Amino acid sequence: MEVRIGKYAFNSKEQAIEKIGDLLEDSTEDSRIHHCFVELGYEVLEPAVYGEGGEEISSVVRGDKYLVDVLWKGLDYEEDGSIDHPYGWKTYAVDIEGEGVHSFLGRNYQNSKIN
């Protein structure tokens, strides 16, 4: 069974939770155990800055997109042999350079991402 990684940016935490819930609700019992969802929270535009003594000099600046990484297992193949995002998820998919701030047990995102 092929494993793929998707990275997504939703408009809010509530929207992300709803999309995950809808997908799990529509899934069969078998497919529910295959996917792993990791909520990364709102994107960090600028990290917090701390002084030598540990005092906060400037606070973290967050964006308005709520990030979720998903390890997909058991997605269906398309007619051309590719694997696509589940219905309704492609709209929120993002493609990043590098590996990002999160990985699934060291699995390489660039080699495992959904194309």
Phi and psi restraints in degrees (range 20) as a CNS / XPLOR table:
assign (resid 1 and name C) (resid 2 and name N)
       (resid 2 and name CA) (resid 2 and name C) 1.0 -75.3 20.0 2
assign (resid 2 and name N) (resid 2 and name CA)
       (resid 2 and name C) (resid 3 and name N) 1.0 141.0 20.0 2
assign (resid 2 and name C) (resid 3 and name N)
       (resid 3 and name CA) (resid 3 and name C) 1.0 -112.0 20.0 2
assign (resid 3 and name N) (resid 3 and name CA)
       (resid 3 and name C) (resid 4 and name N) 1.0 135.2 20.0 2
assign (resid 3 and name C) (resid 4 and name N)
       (resid 4 and name CA) (resid 4 and name C) 1.0 -132.0 20.0 2
assign (resid 4 and name N) (resid 4 and name CA)
       (resid 4 and name C) (resid 5 and name N) 1.0 154.4 20.0 2
assign (resid 4 and name C) (resid 5 and name N)
       (resid 5 and name CA) (resid 5 and name C) 1.0 -115.3 20.0 2
assign (resid 5 and name N) (resid 5 and name CA)
       (resid 5 and name C) (resid 6 and name N) 1.0 136.0 20.0 2
assign (resid 5 and name C) (resid 6 and name N)
       (resid 6 and name CA) (resid 6 and name C) 1.0 -124.5 20.0 2
assign (resid 6 and name N) (resid 6 and name CA)
       (resid 6 and name C) (resid 7 and name N) 1.0 142.4 20.0 2
assign (resid 6 and name C) (resid 7 and name N)
       (resid 7 and name CA) (resid 7 and name C) 1.0 -118.9 20.0 2
assign (resid 7 and name N) (resid 7 and name CA)
       (resid 7 and name C) (resid 8 and name N) 1.0 133.9 20.0 2
assign (resid 7 and name C) (resid 8 and name N)
       (resid 8 and name CA) (resid 8 and name C) 1.0 -134.2 20.0 2
assign (resid 8 and name N) (resid 8 and name CA)
       (resid 8 and name C) (resid 9 and name N) 1.0 147.4 20.0 2
assign (resid 8 and name C) (resid 9 and name N)
       (resid 9 and name CA) (resid 9 and name C) 1.0 -125.7 20.0 2
assign (resid 9 and name N) (resid 9 and name CA)
       (resid 9 and name C) (resid 10 and name N) 1.0 109.2 20.0 2
assign (resid 9 and name C) (resid 10 and name N)
       (resid 10 and name CA) (resid 10 and name C) 1.0 -96.9 20.0 2
assign (resid 10 and name N) (resid 10 and name CA)
       (resid 10 and name C) (resid 11 and name N) 1.0 163.5 20.0 2
assign (resid 10 and name C) (resid 11 and name N)
       (resid 11 and name CA) (resid 11 and name C) 1.0 -74.4 20.0 2
assign (resid 11 and name N) (resid 11 and name CA)
       (resid 11 and name C) (resid 12 and name N) 1.0 -18.7 20.0 2
assign (resid 11 and name C) (resid 12 and name N)
       (resid 12 and name CA) (resid 12 and name C) 1.0 -164.0 20.0 2
assign (resid 12 and name N) (resid 12 and name CA)
       (resid 12 and name C) (resid 13 and name N) 1.0 165.2 20.0 2
assign (resid 12 and name C) (resid 13 and name N)
       (resid 13 and name CA) (resid 13 and name C) 1.0 -63.0 20.0 2
assign (resid 13 and name N) (resid 13 and name CA)
       (resid 13 and name C) (resid 14 and name N) 1.0 -41.4 20.0 2
assign (resid 13 and name C) (resid 14 and name N)
       (resid 14 and name CA) (resid 14 and name C) 1.0 -60.8 20.0 2
assign (resid 14 and name N) (resid 14 and name CA)
       (resid 14 and name C) (resid 15 and name N) 1.0 -41.1 20.0 2
assign (resid 14 and name C) (resid 15 and name N)
       (resid 15 and name CA) (resid 15 and name C) 1.0 -63.9 20.0 2
assign (resid 15 and name N) (resid 15 and name CA)
       (resid 15 and name C) (resid 16 and name N) 1.0 -42.3 20.0 2
assign (resid 15 and name C) (resid 16 and name N)
       (resid 16 and name CA) (resid 16 and name C) 1.0 -61.9 20.0 2
assign (resid 16 and name N) (resid 16 and name CA)
       (resid 16 and name C) (resid 17 and name N) 1.0 -47.1 20.0 2
assign (resid 16 and name C) (resid 17 and name N)
       (resid 17 and name CA) (resid 17 and name C) 1.0 -62.6 20.0 2
assign (resid 17 and name N) (resid 17 and name CA)
       (resid 17 and name C) (resid 18 and name N) 1.0 -39.6 20.0 2
assign (resid 17 and name C) (resid 18 and name N)
       (resid 18 and name CA) (resid 18 and name C) 1.0 -64.0 20.0 2
assign (resid 18 and name N) (resid 18 and name CA)
       (resid 18 and name C) (resid 19 and name N) 1.0 -44.5 20.0 2
assign (resid 18 and name C) (resid 19 and name N)
       (resid 19 and name CA) (resid 19 and name C) 1.0 -62.4 20.0 2
assign (resid 19 and name N) (resid 19 and name CA)
       (resid 19 and name C) (resid 20 and name N) 1.0 -42.4 20.0 2
assign (resid 19 and name C) (resid 20 and name N)
       (resid 20 and name CA) (resid 20 and name C) 1.0 -63.7 20.0 2
assign (resid 20 and name N) (resid 20 and name CA)
       (resid 20 and name C) (resid 21 and name N) 1.0 -46.9 20.0 2
assign (resid 20 and name C) (resid 21 and name N)
       (resid 21 and name CA) (resid 21 and name C) 1.0 -60.3 20.0 2
assign (resid 21 and name N) (resid 21 and name CA)
       (resid 21 and name C) (resid 22 and name N) 1.0 -43.8 20.0 2
assign (resid 21 and name C) (resid 22 and name N)
       (resid 22 and name CA) (resid 22 and name C) 1.0 -62.0 20.0 2
assign (resid 22 and name N) (resid 22 and name CA)
       (resid 22 and name C) (resid 23 and name N) 1.0 -42.3 20.0 2
assign (resid 22 and name C) (resid 23 and name N)
       (resid 23 and name CA) (resid 23 and name C) 1.0 -64.3 20.0 2
assign (resid 23 and name N) (resid 23 and name CA)
       (resid 23 and name C) (resid 24 and name N) 1.0 -44.5 20.0 2
assign (resid 23 and name C) (resid 24 and name N)
       (resid 24 and name CA) (resid 24 and name C) 1.0 -67.2 20.0 2
assign (resid 24 and name N) (resid 24 and name CA)
       (resid 24 and name C) (resid 25 and name N) 1.0 -36.5 20.0 2
assign (resid 24 and name C) (resid 25 and name N)
       (resid 25 and name CA) (resid 25 and name C) 1.0 -64.7 20.0 2
assign (resid 25 and name N) (resid 25 and name CA)
       (resid 25 and name C) (resid 26 and name N) 1.0 -37.4 20.0 2
assign (resid 25 and name C) (resid 26 and name N)
       (resid 26 and name CA) (resid 26 and name C) 1.0 -84.5 20.0 2
assign (resid 26 and name N) (resid 26 and name CA)
       (resid 26 and name C) (resid 27 and name N) 1.0 -8.2 20.0 2
assign (resid 26 and name C) (resid 27 and name N)
       (resid 27 and name CA) (resid 27 and name C) 1.0 -83.7 20.0 2
assign (resid 27 and name N) (resid 27 and name CA)
       (resid 27 and name C) (resid 28 and name N) 1.0 156.8 20.0 2
assign (resid 27 and name C) (resid 28 and name N)
       (resid 28 and name CA) (resid 28 and name C) 1.0 -78.4 20.0 2
assign (resid 28 and name N) (resid 28 and name CA)
       (resid 28 and name C) (resid 29 and name N) 1.0 162.7 20.0 2
assign (resid 28 and name C) (resid 29 and name N)
       (resid 29 and name CA) (resid 29 and name C) 1.0 -56.1 20.0 2
assign (resid 29 and name N) (resid 29 and name CA)
       (resid 29 and name C) (resid 30 and name N) 1.0 -40.2 20.0 2
assign (resid 29 and name C) (resid 30 and name N)
       (resid 30 and name CA) (resid 30 and name C) 1.0 -62.8 20.0 2
assign (resid 30 and name N) (resid 30 and name CA)
       (resid 30 and name C) (resid 31 and name N) 1.0 -44.6 20.0 2
assign (resid 30 and name C) (resid 31 and name N)
       (resid 31 and name CA) (resid 31 and name C) 1.0 -77.8 20.0 2
assign (resid 31 and name N) (resid 31 and name CA)
       (resid 31 and name C) (resid 32 and name N) 1.0 -20.4 20.0 2
assign (resid 31 and name C) (resid 32 and name N)
       (resid 32 and name CA) (resid 32 and name C) 1.0 -60.7 20.0 2
assign (resid 32 and name N) (resid 32 and name CA)
       (resid 32 and name C) (resid 33 and name N) 1.0 -35.0 20.0 2
assign (resid 32 and name C) (resid 33 and name N)
       (resid 33 and name CA) (resid 33 and name C) 1.0 -80.2 20.0 2
assign (resid 33 and name N) (resid 33 and name CA)
       (resid 33 and name C) (resid 34 and name N) 1.0 -6.9 20.0 2
assign (resid 33 and name C) (resid 34 and name N)
       (resid 34 and name CA) (resid 34 and name C) 1.0 -86.7 20.0 2
assign (resid 34 and name N) (resid 34 and name CA)
       (resid 34 and name C) (resid 35 and name N) 1.0 -27.1 20.0 2
assign (resid 34 and name C) (resid 35 and name N)
       (resid 35 and name CA) (resid 35 and name C) 1.0 -95.2 20.0 2
assign (resid 35 and name N) (resid 35 and name CA)
       (resid 35 and name C) (resid 36 and name N) 1.0 144.3 20.0 2
assign (resid 35 and name C) (resid 36 and name N)
       (resid 36 and name CA) (resid 36 and name C) 1.0 -125.3 20.0 2
assign (resid 36 and name N) (resid 36 and name CA)
       (resid 36 and name C) (resid 37 and name N) 1.0 118.7 20.0 2
assign (resid 36 and name C) (resid 37 and name N)
       (resid 37 and name CA) (resid 37 and name C) 1.0 -104.6 20.0 2
assign (resid 37 and name N) (resid 37 and name CA)
       (resid 37 and name C) (resid 38 and name N) 1.0 131.4 20.0 2
assign (resid 37 and name C) (resid 38 and name N)
       (resid 38 and name CA) (resid 38 and name C) 1.0 -126.0 20.0 2
assign (resid 38 and name N) (resid 38 and name CA)
       (resid 38 and name C) (resid 39 and name N) 1.0 114.9 20.0 2
assign (resid 38 and name C) (resid 39 and name N)
       (resid 39 and name CA) (resid 39 and name C) 1.0 -84.2 20.0 2
assign (resid 39 and name N) (resid 39 and name CA)
       (resid 39 and name C) (resid 40 and name N) 1.0 116.9 20.0 2
assign (resid 39 and name C) (resid 40 and name N)
       (resid 40 and name CA) (resid 40 and name C) 1.0 -91.1 20.0 2
assign (resid 40 and name N) (resid 40 and name CA)
       (resid 40 and name C) (resid 41 and name N) 1.0 -13.9 20.0 2
assign (resid 40 and name C) (resid 41 and name N)
       (resid 41 and name CA) (resid 41 and name C) 1.0 90.3 20.0 2
assign (resid 41 and name N) (resid 41 and name CA)
       (resid 41 and name C) (resid 42 and name N) 1.0 -170.3 20.0 2
assign (resid 41 and name C) (resid 42 and name N)
       (resid 42 and name CA) (resid 42 and name C) 1.0 -70.3 20.0 2
assign (resid 42 and name N) (resid 42 and name CA)
       (resid 42 and name C) (resid 43 and name N) 1.0 138.0 20.0 2
assign (resid 42 and name C) (resid 43 and name N)
       (resid 43 and name CA) (resid 43 and name C) 1.0 -57.5 20.0 2
assign (resid 43 and name N) (resid 43 and name CA)
       (resid 43 and name C) (resid 44 and name N) 1.0 144.5 20.0 2
assign (resid 43 and name C) (resid 44 and name N)
       (resid 44 and name CA) (resid 44 and name C) 1.0 -95.2 20.0 2
assign (resid 44 and name N) (resid 44 and name CA)
       (resid 44 and name C) (resid 45 and name N) 1.0 116.2 20.0 2
assign (resid 44 and name C) (resid 45 and name N)
       (resid 45 and name CA) (resid 45 and name C) 1.0 -87.3 20.0 2
assign (resid 45 and name N) (resid 45 and name CA)
       (resid 45 and name C) (resid 46 and name N) 1.0 -38.7 20.0 2
assign (resid 45 and name C) (resid 46 and name N)
       (resid 46 and name CA) (resid 46 and name C) 1.0 -141.6 20.0 2
assign (resid 46 and name N) (resid 46 and name CA)
       (resid 46 and name C) (resid 47 and name N) 1.0 123.3 20.0 2
assign (resid 46 and name C) (resid 47 and name N)
       (resid 47 and name CA) (resid 47 and name C) 1.0 -70.2 20.0 2
assign (resid 47 and name N) (resid 47 and name CA)
       (resid 47 and name C) (resid 48 and name N) 1.0 158.5 20.0 2
assign (resid 47 and name C) (resid 48 and name N)
       (resid 48 and name CA) (resid 48 and name C) 1.0 -64.0 20.0 2
assign (resid 48 and name N) (resid 48 and name CA)
       (resid 48 and name C) (resid 49 and name N) 1.0 150.9 20.0 2
assign (resid 48 and name C) (resid 49 and name N)
       (resid 49 and name CA) (resid 49 and name C) 1.0 -116.4 20.0 2
assign (resid 49 and name N) (resid 49 and name CA)
       (resid 49 and name C) (resid 50 and name N) 1.0 132.6 20.0 2
assign (resid 49 and name C) (resid 50 and name N)
       (resid 50 and name CA) (resid 50 and name C) 1.0 -121.8 20.0 2
assign (resid 50 and name N) (resid 50 and name CA)
       (resid 50 and name C) (resid 51 and name N) 1.0 145.6 20.0 2
assign (resid 50 and name C) (resid 51 and name N)
       (resid 51 and name CA) (resid 51 and name C) 1.0 -79.8 20.0 2
assign (resid 51 and name N) (resid 51 and name CA)
       (resid 51 and name C) (resid 52 and name N) 1.0 177.2 20.0 2
assign (resid 51 and name C) (resid 52 and name N)
       (resid 52 and name CA) (resid 52 and name C) 1.0 -60.5 20.0 2
assign (resid 52 and name N) (resid 52 and name CA)
       (resid 52 and name C) (resid 53 and name N) 1.0 -30.9 20.0 2
assign (resid 52 and name C) (resid 53 and name N)
       (resid 53 and name CA) (resid 53 and name C) 1.0 -86.5 20.0 2
assign (resid 53 and name N) (resid 53 and name CA)
       (resid 53 and name C) (resid 54 and name N) 1.0 3.1 20.0 2
assign (resid 53 and name C) (resid 54 and name N)
       (resid 54 and name CA) (resid 54 and name C) 1.0 89.6 20.0 2
assign (resid 54 and name N) (resid 54 and name CA)
       (resid 54 and name C) (resid 55 and name N) 1.0 0.9 20.0 2
assign (resid 54 and name C) (resid 55 and name N)
       (resid 55 and name CA) (resid 55 and name C) 1.0 -76.2 20.0 2
assign (resid 55 and name N) (resid 55 and name CA)
       (resid 55 and name C) (resid 56 and name N) 1.0 142.5 20.0 2
assign (resid 55 and name C) (resid 56 and name N)
       (resid 56 and name CA) (resid 56 and name C) 1.0 -75.8 20.0 2
assign (resid 56 and name N) (resid 56 and name CA)
       (resid 56 and name C) (resid 57 and name N) 1.0 122.9 20.0 2
assign (resid 56 and name C) (resid 57 and name N)
       (resid 57 and name CA) (resid 57 and name C) 1.0 -90.7 20.0 2
assign (resid 57 and name N) (resid 57 and name CA)
       (resid 57 and name C) (resid 58 and name N) 1.0 -43.4 20.0 2
assign (resid 57 and name C) (resid 58 and name N)
       (resid 58 and name CA) (resid 58 and name C) 1.0 -144.1 20.0 2
assign (resid 58 and name N) (resid 58 and name CA)
       (resid 58 and name C) (resid 59 and name N) 1.0 143.6 20.0 2
assign (resid 58 and name C) (resid 59 and name N)
       (resid 59 and name CA) (resid 59 and name C) 1.0 -78.7 20.0 2
assign (resid 59 and name N) (resid 59 and name CA)
       (resid 59 and name C) (resid 60 and name N) 1.0 160.1 20.0 2
assign (resid 59 and name C) (resid 60 and name N)
       (resid 60 and name CA) (resid 60 and name C) 1.0 -62.2 20.0 2
assign (resid 60 and name N) (resid 60 and name CA)
       (resid 60 and name C) (resid 61 and name N) 1.0 142.4 20.0 2
assign (resid 60 and name C) (resid 61 and name N)
       (resid 61 and name CA) (resid 61 and name C) 1.0 -110.1 20.0 2
assign (resid 61 and name N) (resid 61 and name CA)
       (resid 61 and name C) (resid 62 and name N) 1.0 120.9 20.0 2
assign (resid 61 and name C) (resid 62 and name N)
       (resid 62 and name CA) (resid 62 and name C) 1.0 -107.9 20.0 2
assign (resid 62 and name N) (resid 62 and name CA)
       (resid 62 and name C) (resid 63 and name N) 1.0 149.6 20.0 2
assign (resid 62 and name C) (resid 63 and name N)
       (resid 63 and name CA) (resid 63 and name C) 1.0 -86.5 20.0 2
assign (resid 63 and name N) (resid 63 and name CA)
       (resid 63 and name C) (resid 64 and name N) 1.0 -170.7 20.0 2
assign (resid 63 and name C) (resid 64 and name N)
       (resid 64 and name CA) (resid 64 and name C) 1.0 -103.8 20.0 2
assign (resid 64 and name N) (resid 64 and name CA)
       (resid 64 and name C) (resid 65 and name N) 1.0 7.7 20.0 2
assign (resid 64 and name C) (resid 65 and name N)
       (resid 65 and name CA) (resid 65 and name C) 1.0 -100.6 20.0 2
assign (resid 65 and name N) (resid 65 and name CA)
       (resid 65 and name C) (resid 66 and name N) 1.0 134.4 20.0 2
assign (resid 65 and name C) (resid 66 and name N)
       (resid 66 and name CA) (resid 66 and name C) 1.0 -99.0 20.0 2
assign (resid 66 and name N) (resid 66 and name CA)
       (resid 66 and name C) (resid 67 and name N) 1.0 120.1 20.0 2
assign (resid 66 and name C) (resid 67 and name N)
       (resid 67 and name CA) (resid 67 and name C) 1.0 -96.7 20.0 2
assign (resid 67 and name N) (resid 67 and name CA)
       (resid 67 and name C) (resid 68 and name N) 1.0 137.6 20.0 2
assign (resid 67 and name C) (resid 68 and name N)
       (resid 68 and name CA) (resid 68 and name C) 1.0 -136.8 20.0 2
assign (resid 68 and name N) (resid 68 and name CA)
       (resid 68 and name C) (resid 69 and name N) 1.0 132.4 20.0 2
assign (resid 68 and name C) (resid 69 and name N)
       (resid 69 and name CA) (resid 69 and name C) 1.0 -105.5 20.0 2
assign (resid 69 and name N) (resid 69 and name CA)
       (resid 69 and name C) (resid 70 and name N) 1.0 142.1 20.0 2
assign (resid 69 and name C) (resid 70 and name N)
       (resid 70 and name CA) (resid 70 and name C) 1.0 -132.6 20.0 2
assign (resid 70 and name N) (resid 70 and name CA)
       (resid 70 and name C) (resid 71 and name N) 1.0 132.2 20.0 2
assign (resid 70 and name C) (resid 71 and name N)
       (resid 71 and name CA) (resid 71 and name C) 1.0 -98.1 20.0 2
assign (resid 71 and name N) (resid 71 and name CA)
       (resid 71 and name C) (resid 72 and name N) 1.0 109.4 20.0 2
assign (resid 71 and name C) (resid 72 and name N)
       (resid 72 and name CA) (resid 72 and name C) 1.0 -95.0 20.0 2
assign (resid 72 and name N) (resid 72 and name CA)
       (resid 72 and name C) (resid 73 and name N) 1.0 136.0 20.0 2
assign (resid 72 and name C) (resid 73 and name N)
       (resid 73 and name CA) (resid 73 and name C) 1.0 -134.1 20.0 2
assign (resid 73 and name N) (resid 73 and name CA)
       (resid 73 and name C) (resid 74 and name N) 1.0 130.2 20.0 2
assign (resid 73 and name C) (resid 74 and name N)
       (resid 74 and name CA) (resid 74 and name C) 1.0 86.9 20.0 2
assign (resid 74 and name N) (resid 74 and name CA)
       (resid 74 and name C) (resid 75 and name N) 1.0 21.4 20.0 2
assign (resid 74 and name C) (resid 75 and name N)
       (resid 75 and name CA) (resid 75 and name C) 1.0 -70.9 20.0 2
assign (resid 75 and name N) (resid 75 and name CA)
       (resid 75 and name C) (resid 76 and name N) 1.0 151.7 20.0 2
assign (resid 75 and name C) (resid 76 and name N)
       (resid 76 and name CA) (resid 76 and name C) 1.0 -76.3 20.0 2
assign (resid 76 and name N) (resid 76 and name CA)
       (resid 76 and name C) (resid 77 and name N) 1.0 146.2 20.0 2
assign (resid 76 and name C) (resid 77 and name N)
       (resid 77 and name CA) (resid 77 and name C) 1.0 -80.1 20.0 2
assign (resid 77 and name N) (resid 77 and name CA)
       (resid 77 and name C) (resid 78 and name N) 1.0 142.9 20.0 2
assign (resid 77 and name C) (resid 78 and name N)
       (resid 78 and name CA) (resid 78 and name C) 1.0 -79.3 20.0 2
assign (resid 78 and name N) (resid 78 and name CA)
       (resid 78 and name C) (resid 79 and name N) 1.0 171.2 20.0 2
assign (resid 78 and name C) (resid 79 and name N)
       (resid 79 and name CA) (resid 79 and name C) 1.0 -58.7 20.0 2
assign (resid 79 and name N) (resid 79 and name CA)
       (resid 79 and name C) (resid 80 and name N) 1.0 -32.8 20.0 2
assign (resid 79 and name C) (resid 80 and name N)
       (resid 80 and name CA) (resid 80 and name C) 1.0 -84.6 20.0 2
assign (resid 80 and name N) (resid 80 and name CA)
       (resid 80 and name C) (resid 81 and name N) 1.0 4.4 20.0 2
assign (resid 80 and name C) (resid 81 and name N)
       (resid 81 and name CA) (resid 81 and name C) 1.0 91.4 20.0 2
assign (resid 81 and name N) (resid 81 and name CA)
       (resid 81 and name C) (resid 82 and name N) 1.0 -4.7 20.0 2
assign (resid 81 and name C) (resid 82 and name N)
       (resid 82 and name CA) (resid 82 and name C) 1.0 -83.0 20.0 2
assign (resid 82 and name N) (resid 82 and name CA)
       (resid 82 and name C) (resid 83 and name N) 1.0 168.3 20.0 2
assign (resid 82 and name C) (resid 83 and name N)
       (resid 83 and name CA) (resid 83 and name C) 1.0 -117.7 20.0 2
assign (resid 83 and name N) (resid 83 and name CA)
       (resid 83 and name C) (resid 84 and name N) 1.0 129.8 20.0 2
assign (resid 83 and name C) (resid 84 and name N)
       (resid 84 and name CA) (resid 84 and name C) 1.0 -113.5 20.0 2
assign (resid 84 and name N) (resid 84 and name CA)
       (resid 84 and name C) (resid 85 and name N) 1.0 166.2 20.0 2
assign (resid 84 and name C) (resid 85 and name N)
       (resid 85 and name CA) (resid 85 and name C) 1.0 -63.1 20.0 2
assign (resid 85 and name N) (resid 85 and name CA)
       (resid 85 and name C) (resid 86 and name N) 1.0 152.4 20.0 2
assign (resid 85 and name C) (resid 86 and name N)
       (resid 86 and name CA) (resid 86 and name C) 1.0 -60.3 20.0 2
assign (resid 86 and name N) (resid 86 and name CA)
       (resid 86 and name C) (resid 87 and name N) 1.0 157.1 20.0 2
assign (resid 86 and name C) (resid 87 and name N)
       (resid 87 and name CA) (resid 87 and name C) 1.0 -53.1 20.0 2
assign (resid 87 and name N) (resid 87 and name CA)
       (resid 87 and name C) (resid 88 and name N) 1.0 130.7 20.0 2
assign (resid 87 and name C) (resid 88 and name N)
       (resid 88 and name CA) (resid 88 and name C) 1.0 86.5 20.0 2
assign (resid 88 and name N) (resid 88 and name CA)
       (resid 88 and name C) (resid 89 and name N) 1.0 -5.3 20.0 2
assign (resid 88 and name C) (resid 89 and name N)
       (resid 89 and name CA) (resid 89 and name C) 1.0 -96.6 20.0 2
assign (resid 89 and name N) (resid 89 and name CA)
       (resid 89 and name C) (resid 90 and name N) 1.0 -26.8 20.0 2
assign (resid 89 and name C) (resid 90 and name N)
       (resid 90 and name CA) (resid 90 and name C) 1.0 -59.5 20.0 2
assign (resid 90 and name N) (resid 90 and name CA)
       (resid 90 and name C) (resid 91 and name N) 1.0 -34.3 20.0 2
assign (resid 90 and name C) (resid 91 and name N)
       (resid 91 and name CA) (resid 91 and name C) 1.0 -55.8 20.0 2
assign (resid 91 and name N) (resid 91 and name CA)
       (resid 91 and name C) (resid 92 and name N) 1.0 -32.6 20.0 2
assign (resid 91 and name C) (resid 92 and name N)
       (resid 92 and name CA) (resid 92 and name C) 1.0 -101.8 20.0 2
assign (resid 92 and name N) (resid 92 and name CA)
       (resid 92 and name C) (resid 93 and name N) 1.0 0.4 20.0 2
assign (resid 92 and name C) (resid 93 and name N)
       (resid 93 and name CA) (resid 93 and name C) 1.0 -68.0 20.0 2
assign (resid 93 and name N) (resid 93 and name CA)
       (resid 93 and name C) (resid 94 and name N) 1.0 140.9 20.0 2
assign (resid 93 and name C) (resid 94 and name N)
       (resid 94 and name CA) (resid 94 and name C) 1.0 -126.0 20.0 2
assign (resid 94 and name N) (resid 94 and name CA)
       (resid 94 and name C) (resid 95 and name N) 1.0 149.7 20.0 2
assign (resid 94 and name C) (resid 95 and name N)
       (resid 95 and name CA) (resid 95 and name C) 1.0 -116.6 20.0 2
assign (resid 95 and name N) (resid 95 and name CA)
       (resid 95 and name C) (resid 96 and name N) 1.0 127.9 20.0 2
assign (resid 95 and name C) (resid 96 and name N)
       (resid 96 and name CA) (resid 96 and name C) 1.0 -117.3 20.0 2
assign (resid 96 and name N) (resid 96 and name CA)
       (resid 96 and name C) (resid 97 and name N) 1.0 159.1 20.0 2
assign (resid 96 and name C) (resid 97 and name N)
       (resid 97 and name CA) (resid 97 and name C) 1.0 -85.2 20.0 2
assign (resid 97 and name N) (resid 97 and name CA)
       (resid 97 and name C) (resid 98 and name N) 1.0 147.9 20.0 2
assign (resid 97 and name C) (resid 98 and name N)
       (resid 98 and name CA) (resid 98 and name C) 1.0 75.1 20.0 2
assign (resid 98 and name N) (resid 98 and name CA)
       (resid 98 and name C) (resid 99 and name N) 1.0 -154.7 20.0 2
assign (resid 98 and name C) (resid 99 and name N)
       (resid 99 and name CA) (resid 99 and name C) 1.0 -104.9 20.0 2
assign (resid 99 and name N) (resid 99 and name CA)
       (resid 99 and name C) (resid 100 and name N) 1.0 -16.0 20.0 2
assign (resid 99 and name C) (resid 100 and name N)
       (resid 100 and name CA) (resid 100 and name C) 1.0 82.6 20.0 2
assign (resid 100 and name N) (resid 100 and name CA)
       (resid 100 and name C) (resid 101 and name N) 1.0 -171.3 20.0 2
assign (resid 100 and name C) (resid 101 and name N)
       (resid 101 and name CA) (resid 101 and name C) 1.0 -89.4 20.0 2
assign (resid 101 and name N) (resid 101 and name CA)
       (resid 101 and name C) (resid 102 and name N) 1.0 -5.4 20.0 2
assign (resid 101 and name C) (resid 102 and name N)
       (resid 102 and name CA) (resid 102 and name C) 1.0 -138.8 20.0 2
assign (resid 102 and name N) (resid 102 and name CA)
       (resid 102 and name C) (resid 103 and name N) 1.0 145.1 20.0 2
assign (resid 102 and name C) (resid 103 and name N)
       (resid 103 and name CA) (resid 103 and name C) 1.0 -139.4 20.0 2
assign (resid 103 and name N) (resid 103 and name CA)
       (resid 103 and name C) (resid 104 and name N) 1.0 161.9 20.0 2
assign (resid 103 and name C) (resid 104 and name N)
       (resid 104 and name CA) (resid 104 and name C) 1.0 -99.7 20.0 2
assign (resid 104 and name N) (resid 104 and name CA)
       (resid 104 and name C) (resid 105 and name N) 1.0 98.7 20.0 2
assign (resid 104 and name C) (resid 105 and name N)
       (resid 105 and name CA) (resid 105 and name C) 1.0 48.7 20.0 2
assign (resid 105 and name N) (resid 105 and name CA)
       (resid 105 and name C) (resid 106 and name N) 1.0 40.1 20.0 2
assign (resid 105 and name C) (resid 106 and name N)
       (resid 106 and name CA) (resid 106 and name C) 1.0 78.2 20.0 2
assign (resid 106 and name N) (resid 106 and name CA)
       (resid 106 and name C) (resid 107 and name N) 1.0 4.6 20.0 2
assign (resid 106 and name C) (resid 107 and name N)
       (resid 107 and name CA) (resid 107 and name C) 1.0 -64.2 20.0 2
assign (resid 107 and name N) (resid 107 and name CA)
       (resid 107 and name C) (resid 108 and name N) 1.0 132.0 20.0 2
assign (resid 107 and name C) (resid 108 and name N)
       (resid 108 and name CA) (resid 108 and name C) 1.0 -71.3 20.0 2
assign (resid 108 and name N) (resid 108 and name CA)
       (resid 108 and name C) (resid 109 and name N) 1.0 117.7 20.0 2
assign (resid 108 and name C) (resid 109 and name N)
       (resid 109 and name CA) (resid 109 and name C) 1.0 -62.2 20.0 2
assign (resid 109 and name N) (resid 109 and name CA)
       (resid 109 and name C) (resid 110 and name N) 1.0 -46.6 20.0 2
assign (resid 109 and name C) (resid 110 and name N)
       (resid 110 and name CA) (resid 110 and name C) 1.0 -60.1 20.0 2
assign (resid 110 and name N) (resid 110 and name CA)
       (resid 110 and name C) (resid 111 and name N) 1.0 -32.2 20.0 2
assign (resid 110 and name C) (resid 111 and name N)
       (resid 111 and name CA) (resid 111 and name C) 1.0 -87.1 20.0 2
assign (resid 111 and name N) (resid 111 and name CA)
       (resid 111 and name C) (resid 112 and name N) 1.0 -13.6 20.0 2
assign (resid 111 and name C) (resid 112 and name N)
       (resid 112 and name CA) (resid 112 and name C) 1.0 -116.5 20.0 2
assign (resid 112 and name N) (resid 112 and name CA)
       (resid 112 and name C) (resid 113 and name N) 1.0 -1.0 20.0 2
assign (resid 112 and name C) (resid 113 and name N)
       (resid 113 and name CA) (resid 113 and name C) 1.0 -71.4 20.0 2
assign (resid 113 and name N) (resid 113 and name CA)
       (resid 113 and name C) (resid 114 and name N) 1.0 156.9 20.0 2
assign (resid 113 and name C) (resid 114 and name N)
       (resid 114 and name CA) (resid 114 and name C) 1.0 -77.9 20.0 2
assign (resid 114 and name N) (resid 114 and name CA)
       (resid 114 and name C) (resid 115 and name N) 1.0 127.2 20.0 2
